[in-house]
Amino acid sequence: VISGEEYFSQQARLARQSQAKITIGTINRAQQAYILEYEEFASSDEFPAPLLGEGVIDSEHYTYEVQRSDAGDVAYAIATPNAEGWPSFIGIVMQQAEGTMSQQIVCESTEPTRQVPSIALPDASGDLTCPTGYE
């Protein structure tokens, strides 16, 4: 049995983690809109503030980074926790060959980590998969 204070602390932590996951999903959707207009994904320094209200804003608990592949056809959004003991999140968006469609995935680390994951390109079938240590 846990105390009420510990229970509420756990619930607040879960809410903060959920917010990080939602932010990664929002960045993914913004990237999907961006590529329709500019024919490539945005990187952190190009990421458009209008798509997210004020752009990618770090929170008290997570720092966000946006990256893209050299070809500009795969985008990554990474949420790294600011303290030990929290999971990391990564979002991946890939432009499909048709040119107007994209697919996206949001992954959570299976263990708490502050390490940025090794970013892998989509598998041979063209499907997005979570990096090792993420699901």
Salt bridges, closest charged atoms under 4 A:
GLU40 OE2 - ARG68 NH1 3.34
GLU46 OE1 - ARG68 NH1 2.87
GLU60 OE2 - HIS61 NE2 3.92
GLU84 OE2 - ARG114 NH1 3.68
